[in-house]
């Protein structure tokens, strides 16, 4: 079986509407910085892209957050 996993990385964004952190379920308010998962070489649909608050990003780092499934 061929593994079709999409390579991803996190990109820092500013919230234009309220969001919820995928890791801790805390609210990300409008105007707050957060980190959005994006595909490196392929498009990652917004329905499956994870978003993390800055606190989780600072606490765990990109590699550890992306390994969570």
N, C-alpha and C positions, 0 to 999 in steps of 0.2 A: 504494500500500500504506500502511496506517495504522500508525504507530509506536506500539507498546503498551508502551513503557518505563515502569517504575514509578519514580516519584521517591522517593529514599531519603535518609536521614540516619543518623548514628551516635549511639548512646546508650551512655553509660558504665554498665557493669554490673560486678558482682563474681562471679567464677567459682564456681559451686557444684559443678562437677566439672571434670576436666582437659579442656582444649580445645587446639586448634592454631591458630596465627595464619595467616590466609589469605595474608598478604604474605610473611612470612619463614620460615614453617614451624616456629617455635619453640614450645615447650610453654607454655601458660598454666596455671599451677598453681591449685589450689583456693585461694580467698581473694584471688587477684590481681585487680586491676582490668583490664578489657578493654573494647573498644568494639564493639558489636553493630550491624549494619545493620538498620534498620527502615524500613518504608514510611511515607511522609508522609501520604497520603490513602487508601492501599490496604494491605491485608494483604500482607506479604511472608513466604512460607512459610519455616519454619526450615531446610528442606533447601537453600534457595538463598541464605539470608542469610549474608553473610560476617562474620567476626569478626577483629578486629585487636588485637594486644597494645599495651600503652601505649607501648612503645618506638617501634613503627612509627607510632603516632598522633602522638607528639611529633616524630618525625623528618620525616614527610611531610605531616601534616595531613589533615583530613577530605576536602577537595575532591580532592586528589591520590589518596588511597586509593580513593575512590568511582569515580574515572575508570578504575581498573585493571579490566580484564575478561579 
